[in-house]
Amino acid sequence: MWSLLLSLVVVQCAAGFDKEYVNFGSFVCPREETALGGCLKDALNAYIPQLATGLPQFGVPSCEPMLVPALSIQQSSGALTVTSSFSNVTVRGPSKMRVQEVKVDSKKHKVVAKLYIPELRMKGHYTLSGQLLMLPIEGEGDFSAKYGEISAIVTIILGRSPRHNDVDALTCQHLDVSFHVESATMKLDNLFGGDGDLSNTINQVLNENWKKLTDDLQAPMEEALRDFLKPLADHTFSTLNADDILSS
């Protein structure tokens, strides 16, 4: 008799616990939106260091280095006009990102995360042609660049995916990334066939106009971050039931 009553109490408590909390990996998060956002932030910050080597068992690739096959830009700033392309670009630094804030909106099926990345370091091959005043510019060789203090906003739209057990899984239907860079530097090797003075002058002009340069590179860099983060979001949210997060 008493054992039966005790069992019923345990079952009821467990059911109540399930309604109030969500299991997110090794984290148990409250369902209330503000508390859930804070818990997701802590959970993501705990898992992010693992991204340096990737999680191949879940289809999440390594982000160190992150690979960008090709970039191309056209830049015109004052007396400088250049067309440049970059290939085989490796990007290091994404695994140092920190999640600063997560907001969950269960009614709009939306999660918005604010990220901070101390720096992104890029290397690869470039080709460049253009003109400075009346002076033709050309070069081909290795390049290196660094973005500093990157603030990023990741917006995720969630959805449902049917399971065989009639309990819908949570899915990442869409993921968008935008970011802002506080500083940037770039060095192009072998400009003018290695002419030191002319090469230094062009590199100086490019770095003086770093804001325009980062604006031109922003769209392809955001796409690269989006391609990296999407498999991570796919795995992360697919482990949850849709009703854990979504209100309808």
Helices and strands as residue ranges (DSSP letters): H 2-20, E 21-24, E 27-30, H 33-47, G 48-52, G 56-58, E 66-77, E 80-92, G 94-96, E 98-105, E 110-132, E 135-161, E 169-188, G 192-194, H 196-208, H 210-238, H 242-245
